[in-house]
Amino acid sequence: MKELTGVYRVMQKRGYSNSKQAARKLKRKYDTDNLQVLIFTKGNGRPYALRYANGMNKKKYFLEGVLIYNNYLNAGPVPIQSVAAHEMLHIYGAWDLYNTYSQSKDRQEKARNKWPNDIMLRVDHDITLLEINELTAWLIGWSRYYNEEFEWFRPSDYKK
């Protein structure tokens, strides 16, 4: 299996032959059943989270990770604190609330009206200006409060 993710490349540079070997050895070393990797790298790129979700190929996505560049693609410095928090929240199930390939502009606008400072809607150089709304809190397990309206915000690539 050929791996192309930044997480894989970093694990390879650290001396592991692949992500599966890295996960196995790191889990044994730190006596844990679960592992997430947070990588900060110099360069230009779009930060992303590589998460595992039910129905995905376990052999490919078992090592969850976040890769954060210090600069966006030709757009200047990344607000590291809020981007790291935003991307890590994806690992625990949070959804993007801004317009993406799987989120519509309608959803973004409704989210902006309901939760203008939510960390899954926008990032900021001052992380104290951002919040975790009730939807995101429910998604990551911080709250048991559920509202049927939450389903309206479900991205097209997230299964129930």
Buried (B, 14 or more C-beta within 10 A) or exposed (E): EEBEBBBBBBBBEEEBEBBBBBBBEBBEEEEEEEBBBBBBEEEEBEBBBBBBEEEEEEEBBBBBBBBBBBEBEEEEEBBBBBBBBBBBBBBBBBBBBBBBEEBEEEBBEBBBEBBEEBBBBBBBEEBEEBBBBBBBBBBBEEBEEEEEEBEEBBBEEBEE
